[in-house]
Amino acid sequence: AEQPRMVVPDPDAAGRPELLRRAMTGWSGAIGPPVPLADAAKSLRWAEAAVRLMERGLLPGGEVLHCTEHTEALVLLQPEELIEDLARRCLAPLDHCGPAHGRRLAETLLAWLETRGGAPEVAARLGVHPQTVRYRLRQIRELWGDEVDDPDRRFELELVLRARRLRGLLGRS
């Protein structure tokens, strides 16, 4: 078939991962998570979603991926229209910044959200001076105000910023 599929009983059994690796040499695709047979369709949906992301260049191609190793991408990149709608709303304060400045602020905000650390920790993560981080955090506070203190708002911001990073729209921190 053009897009072959297979069901592998107990893929984590002794010796089976190595057998699968050898059998799939030269193939590209995705292996869904191990599930009971009755849930095989769920595993197939994960694998098909991973293949679509591979085709778009959002997951590494040219190999066989295990979906369980890319759960974050599968969750954050699949409902693309939903995450983009949330991003438009959450990141609206950046609309008034230039593209490069907005990206730097977004990267700083994400590093701060992920670490909840101080300027030195965020600066080390971003490879910039702590004073630069303090300046950017003041700008972030001016743009979002008290919203960055709300746990639900921080969660939404982190979701959309991580999705942007997975798409290559933000640098790795």
PyMOL CGO cylinders between C-alpha atoms (Angstrom):
from pymol import cmd
from pymol.cgo import CYLINDER

trace = [
    CYLINDER, 0.00, 0.00, 0.00, 1.07, 3.59, -0.48, 0.3, 1, 1, 1, 1, 1, 1,
    CYLINDER, 1.07, 3.59, -0.48, 0.81, 4.16, 3.26, 0.3, 1, 1, 1, 1, 1, 1,
    CYLINDER, 0.81, 4.16, 3.26, 1.15, 0.76, 4.90, 0.3, 1, 1, 1, 1, 1, 1,
    CYLINDER, 1.15, 0.76, 4.90, -0.08, 0.19, 8.43, 0.3, 1, 1, 1, 1, 1, 1,
    CYLINDER, -0.08, 0.19, 8.43, 0.55, -2.62, 10.87, 0.3, 1, 1, 1, 1, 1, 1,
    CYLINDER, 0.55, -2.62, 10.87, -0.59, -3.76, 14.26, 0.3, 1, 1, 1, 1, 1, 1,
    CYLINDER, -0.59, -3.76, 14.26, 2.20, -5.04, 16.48, 0.3, 1, 1, 1, 1, 1, 1,
    CYLINDER, 2.20, -5.04, 16.48, 1.20, -7.02, 19.56, 0.3, 1, 1, 1, 1, 1, 1,
    CYLINDER, 1.20, -7.02, 19.56, 3.09, -5.99, 22.68, 0.3, 1, 1, 1, 1, 1, 1,
    CYLINDER, 3.09, -5.99, 22.68, 5.63, -3.74, 20.92, 0.3, 1, 1, 1, 1, 1, 1,
    CYLINDER, 5.63, -3.74, 20.92, 7.66, -3.32, 24.10, 0.3, 1, 1, 1, 1, 1, 1,
    CYLINDER, 7.66, -3.32, 24.10, 8.15, -7.07, 24.69, 0.3, 1, 1, 1, 1, 1, 1,
    CYLINDER, 8.15, -7.07, 24.69, 11.71, -8.32, 25.04, 0.3, 1, 1, 1, 1, 1, 1,
    CYLINDER, 11.71, -8.32, 25.04, 13.53, -8.06, 21.72, 0.3, 1, 1, 1, 1, 1, 1,
    CYLINDER, 13.53, -8.06, 21.72, 10.55, -6.59, 19.87, 0.3, 1, 1, 1, 1, 1, 1,
    CYLINDER, 10.55, -6.59, 19.87, 11.85, -2.96, 19.69, 0.3, 1, 1, 1, 1, 1, 1,
    CYLINDER, 11.85, -2.96, 19.69, 15.06, -4.17, 18.05, 0.3, 1, 1, 1, 1, 1, 1,
    CYLINDER, 15.06, -4.17, 18.05, 13.10, -6.42, 15.66, 0.3, 1, 1, 1, 1, 1, 1,
    CYLINDER, 13.10, -6.42, 15.66, 10.88, -3.48, 14.68, 0.3, 1, 1, 1, 1, 1, 1,
    CYLINDER, 10.88, -3.48, 14.68, 13.89, -1.21, 14.23, 0.3, 1, 1, 1, 1, 1, 1,
    CYLINDER, 13.89, -1.21, 14.23, 15.55, -3.70, 11.85, 0.3, 1, 1, 1, 1, 1, 1,
    CYLINDER, 15.55, -3.70, 11.85, 12.32, -4.41, 9.95, 0.3, 1, 1, 1, 1, 1, 1,
    CYLINDER, 12.32, -4.41, 9.95, 11.65, -0.71, 9.42, 0.3, 1, 1, 1, 1, 1, 1,
    CYLINDER, 11.65, -0.71, 9.42, 15.13, 0.29, 8.28, 0.3, 1, 1, 1, 1, 1, 1,
    CYLINDER, 15.13, 0.29, 8.28, 14.78, 2.59, 5.29, 0.3, 1, 1, 1, 1, 1, 1,
    CYLINDER, 14.78, 2.59, 5.29, 11.15, 3.42, 6.05, 0.3, 1, 1, 1, 1, 1, 1,
    CYLINDER, 11.15, 3.42, 6.05, 9.76, 6.73, 7.18, 0.3, 1, 1, 1, 1, 1, 1,
    CYLINDER, 9.76, 6.73, 7.18, 6.64, 6.98, 9.29, 0.3, 1, 1, 1, 1, 1, 1,
    CYLINDER, 6.64, 6.98, 9.29, 5.31, 6.91, 12.80, 0.3, 1, 1, 1, 1, 1, 1,
    CYLINDER, 5.31, 6.91, 12.80, 4.49, 4.36, 15.46, 0.3, 1, 1, 1, 1, 1, 1,
    CYLINDER, 4.49, 4.36, 15.46, 1.42, 5.17, 17.53, 0.3, 1, 1, 1, 1, 1, 1,
    CYLINDER, 1.42, 5.17, 17.53, 1.38, 4.53, 21.25, 0.3, 1, 1, 1, 1, 1, 1,
    CYLINDER, 1.38, 4.53, 21.25, 0.86, 0.98, 22.54, 0.3, 1, 1, 1, 1, 1, 1,
    CYLINDER, 0.86, 0.98, 22.54, -2.84, 0.52, 23.32, 0.3, 1, 1, 1, 1, 1, 1,
    CYLINDER, -2.84, 0.52, 23.32, -5.26, -2.35, 23.88, 0.3, 1, 1, 1, 1, 1, 1,
    CYLINDER, -5.26, -2.35, 23.88, -6.44, -3.81, 20.55, 0.3, 1, 1, 1, 1, 1, 1,
    CYLINDER, -6.44, -3.81, 20.55, -9.87, -2.25, 21.02, 0.3, 1, 1, 1, 1, 1, 1,
    CYLINDER, -9.87, -2.25, 21.02, -8.18, 1.19, 20.95, 0.3, 1, 1, 1, 1, 1, 1,
    CYLINDER, -8.18, 1.19, 20.95, -6.04, 0.55, 17.84, 0.3, 1, 1, 1, 1, 1, 1,
    CYLINDER, -6.04, 0.55, 17.84, -7.85, 3.31, 15.95, 0.3, 1, 1, 1, 1, 1, 1,
    CYLINDER, -7.85, 3.31, 15.95, -6.64, 5.85, 18.53, 0.3, 1, 1, 1, 1, 1, 1,
    CYLINDER, -6.64, 5.85, 18.53, -3.05, 4.75, 18.05, 0.3, 1, 1, 1, 1, 1, 1,
    CYLINDER, -3.05, 4.75, 18.05, -3.49, 4.96, 14.28, 0.3, 1, 1, 1, 1, 1, 1,
    CYLINDER, -3.49, 4.96, 14.28, -4.83, 8.54, 14.55, 0.3, 1, 1, 1, 1, 1, 1,
    CYLINDER, -4.83, 8.54, 14.55, -1.72, 9.54, 16.55, 0.3, 1, 1, 1, 1, 1, 1,
    CYLINDER, -1.72, 9.54, 16.55, 0.56, 7.95, 13.95, 0.3, 1, 1, 1, 1, 1, 1,
    CYLINDER, 0.56, 7.95, 13.95, -1.29, 9.59, 11.04, 0.3, 1, 1, 1, 1, 1, 1,
    CYLINDER, -1.29, 9.59, 11.04, -1.13, 12.96, 12.77, 0.3, 1, 1, 1, 1, 1, 1,
    CYLINDER, -1.13, 12.96, 12.77, 2.61, 12.52, 13.29, 0.3, 1, 1, 1, 1, 1, 1,
    CYLINDER, 2.61, 12.52, 13.29, 3.10, 11.66, 9.61, 0.3, 1, 1, 1, 1, 1, 1,
    CYLINDER, 3.10, 11.66, 9.61, 1.20, 14.82, 8.59, 0.3, 1, 1, 1, 1, 1, 1,
    CYLINDER, 1.20, 14.82, 8.59, 3.50, 16.87, 10.85, 0.3, 1, 1, 1, 1, 1, 1,
    CYLINDER, 3.50, 16.87, 10.85, 6.52, 15.14, 9.32, 0.3, 1, 1, 1, 1, 1, 1,
    CYLINDER, 6.52, 15.14, 9.32, 5.25, 16.01, 5.83, 0.3, 1, 1, 1, 1, 1, 1,
    CYLINDER, 5.25, 16.01, 5.83, 4.97, 19.67, 6.88, 0.3, 1, 1, 1, 1, 1, 1,
    CYLINDER, 4.97, 19.67, 6.88, 8.51, 19.62, 8.28, 0.3, 1, 1, 1, 1, 1, 1,
    CYLINDER, 8.51, 19.62, 8.28, 7.33, 20.12, 11.87, 0.3, 1, 1, 1, 1, 1, 1,
    CYLINDER, 7.33, 20.12, 11.87, 8.62, 16.72, 13.02, 0.3, 1, 1, 1, 1, 1, 1,
    CYLINDER, 8.62, 16.72, 13.02, 11.84, 15.08, 11.79, 0.3, 1, 1, 1, 1, 1, 1,
    CYLINDER, 11.84, 15.08, 11.79, 11.37, 13.19, 8.55, 0.3, 1, 1, 1, 1, 1, 1,
    CYLINDER, 11.37, 13.19, 8.55, 13.21, 10.30, 7.00, 0.3, 1, 1, 1, 1, 1, 1,
    CYLINDER, 13.21, 10.30, 7.00, 12.88, 8.04, 10.02, 0.3, 1, 1, 1, 1, 1, 1,
    CYLINDER, 12.88, 8.04, 10.02, 10.32, 6.13, 12.02, 0.3, 1, 1, 1, 1, 1, 1,
    CYLINDER, 10.32, 6.13, 12.02, 9.13, 8.22, 14.96, 0.3, 1, 1, 1, 1, 1, 1,
    CYLINDER, 9.13, 8.22, 14.96, 7.53, 7.00, 18.15, 0.3, 1, 1, 1, 1, 1, 1,
    CYLINDER, 7.53, 7.00, 18.15, 4.53, 9.21, 18.86, 0.3, 1, 1, 1, 1, 1, 1,
    CYLINDER, 4.53, 9.21, 18.86, 5.06, 8.95, 22.61, 0.3, 1, 1, 1, 1, 1, 1,
    CYLINDER, 5.06, 8.95, 22.61, 8.36, 10.82, 22.16, 0.3, 1, 1, 1, 1, 1, 1,
    CYLINDER, 8.36, 10.82, 22.16, 6.59, 13.72, 20.39, 0.3, 1, 1, 1, 1, 1, 1,
    CYLINDER, 6.59, 13.72, 20.39, 3.43, 14.15, 22.46, 0.3, 1, 1, 1, 1, 1, 1,
    CYLINDER, 3.43, 14.15, 22.46, 3.98, 17.89, 22.99, 0.3, 1, 1, 1, 1, 1, 1,
    CYLINDER, 3.98, 17.89, 22.99, 4.10, 18.51, 19.24, 0.3, 1, 1, 1, 1, 1, 1,
    CYLINDER, 4.10, 18.51, 19.24, 1.08, 16.29, 18.61, 0.3, 1, 1, 1, 1, 1, 1,
    CYLINDER, 1.08, 16.29, 18.61, -0.96, 18.14, 21.22, 0.3, 1, 1, 1, 1, 1, 1,
    CYLINDER, -0.96, 18.14, 21.22, 0.15, 21.67, 20.37, 0.3, 1, 1, 1, 1, 1, 1,
    CYLINDER, 0.15, 21.67, 20.37, 0.38, 21.49, 16.59, 0.3, 1, 1, 1, 1, 1, 1,
    CYLINDER, 0.38, 21.49, 16.59, -2.67, 19.43, 15.65, 0.3, 1, 1, 1, 1, 1, 1,
    CYLINDER, -2.67, 19.43, 15.65, -5.59, 21.70, 16.38, 0.3, 1, 1, 1, 1, 1, 1,
    CYLINDER, -5.59, 21.70, 16.38, -3.76, 24.39, 14.40, 0.3, 1, 1, 1, 1, 1, 1,
    CYLINDER, -3.76, 24.39, 14.40, -6.74, 26.69, 13.92, 0.3, 1, 1, 1, 1, 1, 1,
    CYLINDER, -6.74, 26.69, 13.92, -7.58, 26.50, 17.63, 0.3, 1, 1, 1, 1, 1, 1,
    CYLINDER, -7.58, 26.50, 17.63, -4.06, 27.26, 18.85, 0.3, 1, 1, 1, 1, 1, 1,
    CYLINDER, -4.06, 27.26, 18.85, -3.72, 30.08, 16.30, 0.3, 1, 1, 1, 1, 1, 1,
    CYLINDER, -3.72, 30.08, 16.30, -6.98, 31.64, 17.46, 0.3, 1, 1, 1, 1, 1, 1,
    CYLINDER, -6.98, 31.64, 17.46, -5.77, 31.46, 21.06, 0.3, 1, 1, 1, 1, 1, 1,
    CYLINDER, -5.77, 31.46, 21.06, -2.40, 32.89, 19.98, 0.3, 1, 1, 1, 1, 1, 1,
    CYLINDER, -2.40, 32.89, 19.98, -4.05, 35.86, 18.28, 0.3, 1, 1, 1, 1, 1, 1,
    CYLINDER, -4.05, 35.86, 18.28, -5.91, 36.68, 21.46, 0.3, 1, 1, 1, 1, 1, 1,
    CYLINDER, -5.91, 36.68, 21.46, -3.11, 35.96, 23.93, 0.3, 1, 1, 1, 1, 1, 1,
    CYLINDER, -3.11, 35.96, 23.93, -0.34, 37.64, 21.98, 0.3, 1, 1, 1, 1, 1, 1,
    CYLINDER, -0.34, 37.64, 21.98, -2.36, 40.69, 20.87, 0.3, 1, 1, 1, 1, 1, 1,
    CYLINDER, -2.36, 40.69, 20.87, -0.22, 43.00, 23.04, 0.3, 1, 1, 1, 1, 1, 1,
    CYLINDER, -0.22, 43.00, 23.04, 2.72, 42.21, 20.74, 0.3, 1, 1, 1, 1, 1, 1,
    CYLINDER, 2.72, 42.21, 20.74, 0.83, 43.55, 17.71, 0.3, 1, 1, 1, 1, 1, 1,
    CYLINDER, 0.83, 43.55, 17.71, 2.17, 47.02, 18.49, 0.3, 1, 1, 1, 1, 1, 1,
    CYLINDER, 2.17, 47.02, 18.49, 5.79, 45.87, 18.49, 0.3, 1, 1, 1, 1, 1, 1,
    CYLINDER, 5.79, 45.87, 18.49, 7.94, 45.37, 15.42, 0.3, 1, 1, 1, 1, 1, 1,
    CYLINDER, 7.94, 45.37, 15.42, 8.43, 41.74, 14.33, 0.3, 1, 1, 1, 1, 1, 1,
    CYLINDER, 8.43, 41.74, 14.33, 11.98, 41.37, 15.70, 0.3, 1, 1, 1, 1, 1, 1,
    CYLINDER, 11.98, 41.37, 15.70, 11.20, 43.13, 18.96, 0.3, 1, 1, 1, 1, 1, 1,
    CYLINDER, 11.20, 43.13, 18.96, 7.97, 41.16, 19.39, 0.3, 1, 1, 1, 1, 1, 1,
    CYLINDER, 7.97, 41.16, 19.39, 9.85, 37.90, 18.84, 0.3, 1, 1, 1, 1, 1, 1,
    CYLINDER, 9.85, 37.90, 18.84, 12.48, 38.84, 21.45, 0.3, 1, 1, 1, 1, 1, 1,
    CYLINDER, 12.48, 38.84, 21.45, 9.76, 39.71, 23.95, 0.3, 1, 1, 1, 1, 1, 1,
    CYLINDER, 9.76, 39.71, 23.95, 7.91, 36.46, 23.19, 0.3, 1, 1, 1, 1, 1, 1,
    CYLINDER, 7.91, 36.46, 23.19, 11.11, 34.42, 23.66, 0.3, 1, 1, 1, 1, 1, 1,
    CYLINDER, 11.11, 34.42, 23.66, 11.81, 36.22, 26.95, 0.3, 1, 1, 1, 1, 1, 1,
    CYLINDER, 11.81, 36.22, 26.95, 8.25, 35.70, 28.12, 0.3, 1, 1, 1, 1, 1, 1,
    CYLINDER, 8.25, 35.70, 28.12, 8.41, 31.99, 27.31, 0.3, 1, 1, 1, 1, 1, 1,
    CYLINDER, 8.41, 31.99, 27.31, 11.75, 31.56, 29.10, 0.3, 1, 1, 1, 1, 1, 1,
    CYLINDER, 11.75, 31.56, 29.10, 10.33, 33.35, 32.12, 0.3, 1, 1, 1, 1, 1, 1,
    CYLINDER, 10.33, 33.35, 32.12, 7.14, 31.27, 32.08, 0.3, 1, 1, 1, 1, 1, 1,
    CYLINDER, 7.14, 31.27, 32.08, 9.08, 28.02, 31.79, 0.3, 1, 1, 1, 1, 1, 1,
    CYLINDER, 9.08, 28.02, 31.79, 11.52, 28.84, 34.57, 0.3, 1, 1, 1, 1, 1, 1,
    CYLINDER, 11.52, 28.84, 34.57, 9.62, 31.34, 36.72, 0.3, 1, 1, 1, 1, 1, 1,
    CYLINDER, 9.62, 31.34, 36.72, 13.16, 32.33, 37.57, 0.3, 1, 1, 1, 1, 1, 1,
    CYLINDER, 13.16, 32.33, 37.57, 14.76, 35.68, 38.02, 0.3, 1, 1, 1, 1, 1, 1,
    CYLINDER, 14.76, 35.68, 38.02, 16.57, 37.74, 35.42, 0.3, 1, 1, 1, 1, 1, 1,
    CYLINDER, 16.57, 37.74, 35.42, 19.91, 35.90, 35.79, 0.3, 1, 1, 1, 1, 1, 1,
    CYLINDER, 19.91, 35.90, 35.79, 18.32, 32.50, 35.14, 0.3, 1, 1, 1, 1, 1, 1,
    CYLINDER, 18.32, 32.50, 35.14, 16.27, 33.73, 32.19, 0.3, 1, 1, 1, 1, 1, 1,
    CYLINDER, 16.27, 33.73, 32.19, 19.31, 35.59, 30.81, 0.3, 1, 1, 1, 1, 1, 1,
    CYLINDER, 19.31, 35.59, 30.81, 21.44, 32.45, 30.99, 0.3, 1, 1, 1, 1, 1, 1,
    CYLINDER, 21.44, 32.45, 30.99, 18.76, 30.52, 29.16, 0.3, 1, 1, 1, 1, 1, 1,
    CYLINDER, 18.76, 30.52, 29.16, 18.50, 33.14, 26.41, 0.3, 1, 1, 1, 1, 1, 1,
    CYLINDER, 18.50, 33.14, 26.41, 22.21, 33.98, 26.23, 0.3, 1, 1, 1, 1, 1, 1,
    CYLINDER, 22.21, 33.98, 26.23, 21.69, 37.67, 26.97, 0.3, 1, 1, 1, 1, 1, 1,
    CYLINDER, 21.69, 37.67, 26.97, 22.66, 40.03, 29.80, 0.3, 1, 1, 1, 1, 1, 1,
    CYLINDER, 22.66, 40.03, 29.80, 20.42, 40.00, 32.93, 0.3, 1, 1, 1, 1, 1, 1,
    CYLINDER, 20.42, 40.00, 32.93, 19.81, 43.73, 32.51, 0.3, 1, 1, 1, 1, 1, 1,
    CYLINDER, 19.81, 43.73, 32.51, 18.41, 43.03, 29.03, 0.3, 1, 1, 1, 1, 1, 1,
    CYLINDER, 18.41, 43.03, 29.03, 16.00, 40.53, 30.58, 0.3, 1, 1, 1, 1, 1, 1,
    CYLINDER, 16.00, 40.53, 30.58, 14.95, 43.01, 33.27, 0.3, 1, 1, 1, 1, 1, 1,
    CYLINDER, 14.95, 43.01, 33.27, 14.21, 45.59, 30.59, 0.3, 1, 1, 1, 1, 1, 1,
    CYLINDER, 14.21, 45.59, 30.59, 12.19, 43.10, 28.53, 0.3, 1, 1, 1, 1, 1, 1,
    CYLINDER, 12.19, 43.10, 28.53, 10.29, 41.86, 31.60, 0.3, 1, 1, 1, 1, 1, 1,
    CYLINDER, 10.29, 41.86, 31.60, 9.32, 45.48, 32.39, 0.3, 1, 1, 1, 1, 1, 1,
    CYLINDER, 9.32, 45.48, 32.39, 8.03, 45.82, 28.83, 0.3, 1, 1, 1, 1, 1, 1,
    CYLINDER, 8.03, 45.82, 28.83, 6.12, 42.55, 29.17, 0.3, 1, 1, 1, 1, 1, 1,
    CYLINDER, 6.12, 42.55, 29.17, 4.58, 43.79, 32.39, 0.3, 1, 1, 1, 1, 1, 1,
    CYLINDER, 4.58, 43.79, 32.39, 3.58, 47.04, 30.64, 0.3, 1, 1, 1, 1, 1, 1,
    CYLINDER, 3.58, 47.04, 30.64, 2.02, 45.14, 27.73, 0.3, 1, 1, 1, 1, 1, 1,
    CYLINDER, 2.02, 45.14, 27.73, 0.13, 42.48, 29.69, 0.3, 1, 1, 1, 1, 1, 1,
    CYLINDER, 0.13, 42.48, 29.69, -0.21, 44.13, 33.09, 0.3, 1, 1, 1, 1, 1, 1,
    CYLINDER, -0.21, 44.13, 33.09, -1.52, 41.93, 35.90, 0.3, 1, 1, 1, 1, 1, 1,
    CYLINDER, -1.52, 41.93, 35.90, -2.56, 39.25, 33.40, 0.3, 1, 1, 1, 1, 1, 1,
    CYLINDER, -2.56, 39.25, 33.40, 0.91, 37.68, 33.65, 0.3, 1, 1, 1, 1, 1, 1,
    CYLINDER, 0.91, 37.68, 33.65, 0.17, 37.00, 37.32, 0.3, 1, 1, 1, 1, 1, 1,
    CYLINDER, 0.17, 37.00, 37.32, -3.00, 35.03, 36.55, 0.3, 1, 1, 1, 1, 1, 1,
    CYLINDER, -3.00, 35.03, 36.55, -2.24, 31.27, 36.45, 0.3, 1, 1, 1, 1, 1, 1,
    CYLINDER, -2.24, 31.27, 36.45, -4.79, 30.60, 33.68, 0.3, 1, 1, 1, 1, 1, 1,
    CYLINDER, -4.79, 30.60, 33.68, -3.43, 33.41, 31.52, 0.3, 1, 1, 1, 1, 1, 1,
    CYLINDER, -3.43, 33.41, 31.52, 0.18, 32.24, 32.07, 0.3, 1, 1, 1, 1, 1, 1,
    CYLINDER, 0.18, 32.24, 32.07, -0.87, 28.72, 31.05, 0.3, 1, 1, 1, 1, 1, 1,
    CYLINDER, -0.87, 28.72, 31.05, -2.47, 30.00, 27.82, 0.3, 1, 1, 1, 1, 1, 1,
    CYLINDER, -2.47, 30.00, 27.82, 0.57, 32.13, 27.05, 0.3, 1, 1, 1, 1, 1, 1,
    CYLINDER, 0.57, 32.13, 27.05, 2.92, 29.22, 27.60, 0.3, 1, 1, 1, 1, 1, 1,
    CYLINDER, 2.92, 29.22, 27.60, 0.79, 26.97, 25.37, 0.3, 1, 1, 1, 1, 1, 1,
    CYLINDER, 0.79, 26.97, 25.37, 0.77, 29.36, 22.44, 0.3, 1, 1, 1, 1, 1, 1,
    CYLINDER, 0.77, 29.36, 22.44, 4.43, 30.28, 22.84, 0.3, 1, 1, 1, 1, 1, 1,
    CYLINDER, 4.43, 30.28, 22.84, 5.51, 26.63, 22.99, 0.3, 1, 1, 1, 1, 1, 1,
    CYLINDER, 5.51, 26.63, 22.99, 3.44, 25.93, 19.87, 0.3, 1, 1, 1, 1, 1, 1,
    CYLINDER, 3.44, 25.93, 19.87, 5.18, 28.84, 18.13, 0.3, 1, 1, 1, 1, 1, 1,
    CYLINDER, 5.18, 28.84, 18.13, 8.57, 27.49, 19.18, 0.3, 1, 1, 1, 1, 1, 1,
    CYLINDER, 8.57, 27.49, 19.18, 7.66, 24.02, 17.83, 0.3, 1, 1, 1, 1, 1, 1,
    CYLINDER, 7.66, 24.02, 17.83, 6.76, 25.66, 14.51, 0.3, 1, 1, 1, 1, 1, 1,
    CYLINDER, 6.76, 25.66, 14.51, 10.15, 27.37, 14.42, 0.3, 1, 1, 1, 1, 1, 1,
    CYLINDER, 10.15, 27.37, 14.42, 8.67, 30.83, 14.95, 0.3, 1, 1, 1, 1, 1, 1,
    CYLINDER, 8.67, 30.83, 14.95, 10.62, 31.31, 18.20, 0.3, 1, 1, 1, 1, 1, 1,
    CYLINDER, 10.62, 31.31, 18.20, 14.18, 30.37, 19.04, 0.3, 1, 1, 1, 1, 1, 1,
    CYLINDER, 14.18, 30.37, 19.04, 15.08, 27.47, 21.32, 0.3, 1, 1, 1, 1, 1, 1,
    CYLINDER, 15.08, 27.47, 21.32, 15.66, 28.53, 24.88, 0.3, 1, 1, 1, 1, 1, 1,
]
cmd.load_cgo(trace, "trace")
